[in-house]
Amino acid sequence: MRAYLAMIDYGTGNVHSLGKALERAGCAVRLTRDPRQLAAAAGLVLPGVGAFGPAWRRLEETGLADSIRALVAEGRPILGVCLGMQLLAEGSEEDGDWPGLGFLPGRASRFTGVPKVPHMGWNRIRPQPGMRLLAGVEAGSFAYFVHSYRIPWPAGDGRGPAADPAAAPPAPGSGDDVKVALADYGGPFVAAVERGNVFGTQFHPEKSGAAGLRILRNFGAICGACDPGH
């Protein structure tokens, strides 16, 4: 049986377009919340559109939060997209104070001091050298964003250096194992991140053209669920 990616079905939107993009990238995909299918998957994809609180409640109420923690602890790769990336982090300040899965440093907070919210449209990303998820994606490539909350960099700090990940210090307490790609909108924020077997993009790779497809293909290859000749 061909290895597949399990897209976690917890009632969020955006699963159709993301699934189609993964298929275009050469990956086999199953939309599921079945624990057996999640456990058998080569990698997990956590999509997300909407508000953090309701999404977090659905993950907890369905038992998916515990399943994700267990599989990631076993070494299963996971990719969070948009809100899905924020759910992989320490939490969010959106309409309250919410915990997250805690795999990544930082908490999501609302954009401040910017012309308008949400941050919507194309923006340049600057990957830190050596990122597996963004291998082959040039610094300054454009990605497509739609979000009102972001994880500042350094994590938890809305201030910091210019959006140059090579110059950005590690997040406090994060260790040197965290690599980020940054974008800038009212200050640097995390556009993409990886830490061990945990990966995330704040932007929508399925809407980000050739660069986005390359990122999805990279994740599929990391998992062994992507046809390398595709």
N, C-alpha and C positions, 0 to 999 in steps of 0.2 A: 504494500500500500504506500502511495506517495505521501511524504511528509506534508503536513498542512499547518497553517496558522489558524488559531482559534480567535475570532473576534468576539469579545465578551459582550453578551447580549443582556443588558440591564435596563433597557427601555429608553436609551438615549437616541438622538437623531444622528444623521451623518453616516450611518452604517452602509447604506447602499453605494454612495459615491466612493467611500474609502475602500469598500470591498472590491468594487470594479477596478479601482486604480491598482490595488494589490495584484489583482488578476492580470492586469496589463503589464505589471512588473514581473510577471512570471511565477507568481506565488499561488498555491492552492489555499483557499480560505473557507472556513466554516463559521457561520454566525451561530453561537451556542451559549447556553448557560449550564449545559449538562456537565456535571463534575467529571464523568468518565471521558467525555470528549475534550474537556479542558486538560485533563491529566495526560491524555494521549497526544496532545498537540506539541509540535516542535517549538512553537513560540506563541505568545499571547499578544493580542492587540487590544488596548483599552481606548475606545473612542470617547468622544464627549462633546456635547453641545448643550448650552444652557447654564443654569446656576449650580454652584458647587454644592450647596446644602441638600437639595433634593436628590442630586446624583449620589452624594455620599450615603444618604439614607437608603437609597435603593441597593447600593452595594452591600450595606450591612444587613438590611432586611432579607435579602435573598441568600445570604451566606457567602456571596461572591468575594467579599473582602477577605474572609478567612481562607478561601480557596486560593486567591491570588497570593496572599502572604506565604502560604505553604509551598506553592509551586515555585515562586521566586526564590525562596530559601533553598530549594532543591537545585537551583541554578537555571531554571527555565527563563529564557530571555522574554522581556516584555517591552512593548512600545506603547507609550501613552501619547495621544494626539489631542492637542488643544486643551480642553478641560481635562481630558484623560491624563495629560502630563501633570497638571496641577494636582490631580488626585494621587499621583505617585509621590508627591512631596509631603512636607510636614503638615500642611493644612492651608486654610484660606481665611481671610477676613471678610469674605463676601456675605453680607447679611448675617453677621454674627461671628463666632469664633469656632471654626470647624477643624477637627483633626483630619489628617490624610493618612495614606498608607505608610509614609515615613521612609521611603526608600531613597529619596533625594532631599538635599538640604533646601531650606527656604520655605517661605509662606507667601501665598498669593495675596496681593493687595491691589487696590484700585489705582489706576493711573491718576496722577495729580499734575497740575501745572502744564497741561497739554492743550492744544487747540480744541480738540473734541474727543469725546469718548462715545462709542468704542474706537479703538485703534483698528481701522479697517482699510485693507488694500495691500499693495506691494511695499515691501521694505527690504533693505539689504541685510544680509546675515554675514557674520564674520566668525568662521569656525576656528576653534583652537586646534593647533597642529596635532595630528595623531588620532583624530576622532574616527572610529570605525563607521559610525552611522552616516557621517558626512564625507566619507572617502570619495574623492573625485569631484566634490562640489567646491568650486573656487570661492575664495573670499570675495565678498561683494556681490555674490549671486543674490537674486531676488526670490523671496518667498511670500506667500499670500497669508495675511493675518486677519482675523476677526475676533477681537476680545476686548473686554473692559478691565480685566484683572491680569496682572502679570507677576512674575517672580523677579524682583530686582536683583541686580548683581553688583557687589557681593551680596550673597543671599541674606535677605532680611534688611538690606540697606538700600534705600532709594537713591543714595548718592554713590559716588565712586568715580573711577577713571573713565575716559572716553571709551566708547564701545569697541574696545580692542581686547579680545579674550587672551591674547598672548601677554598683555600687560596686566590683566585682571588677577588679583590675588585669589587664592582659594577661599571659599566661603568659610567663616569661622566654624571650626569643628568638623569640617567636611573631609579633611585629609586631602591628599594629592591625587586621589583616584577619580575625582570628579572633573570631567572635561565639558566645556560649554561652547556653544556658538551664541554670540550676542547680537542683538539688534538695538537700535536706539530710538526711543520715543519719549521725550521728557526725561532722558537718562537711560543708561544701559539696563537691559533686562534679558532674561534667559530666553533665547529663541529655540535652542535645542540643547540637550544635555545627555550625558551618558555616565553611568557609574557601574562598573562591572557588567552584569547582565540586565541592567535597567536602562532604558532609553526613552527619550521623550522629545516631542516637537511642540512648541506653542503654536506654530503656524500649521496650516493645512497642507500636507504634502500632496494630497490628491488634487489640490487646486494650484499647485506651484510648478506646473509645467515639467520640463525635462529634469530640472534639479530635484523636484519632488519625487518623480518616478525613480530617479537614481537612489534617493534616500530609502524608499520603500524596498527597492531591489537589494540595497545593502543590508537592510534588516532581514529580509528573507534569506539572504546568503549566510548571514550570521547564524540563523536558525537551522540552515540546511533545508529550507522549505521553498527555495526559489530555483527555477531552472537556470543554471548558469549560462546556457546557450540562448536564453530568450532575448 
